[in-house]
Amino acid sequence: MINKFDDIFDSIYDGSQISLDVLLTALKNAGATQMESVMLLIKNLKMPLREADSLIVNSSVWQGSKEDVFWLRNKFGEYLDGLD
């Protein structure tokens, strides 16, 4: 599946912000998850994890799930805090 997403990356991304927006839309439409999209940005753009994650979570493409992502992360953090 990752190769499919690499092909999408190669065919769309030209270094511009517009192509990045188009890329994220194409990836999501092709079935890529947020994590797969983050991994693709890290791999192909040598982007740090935090930067790639922030770009994906805050993108207009994934805007509809932003609150759910933060809720899940907060709950996970609370769980980890409770392990002490």
BELVEN-V386559 format. One record per helix or strand. SS is the DSSP state (@ for helix, = for strand). FROM is the first residue (numbers start at 1). TO is the last residue. If there is no record, write none. Layout:
BEGIN
ss=(SS;SS)
from=(FROM;FROM)
to=(TO;TO)
END
This chain:
BEGIN
ss=(@;@;@;@;@)
from=(2;17;34;49;63)
to=(12;29;45;57;81)
END
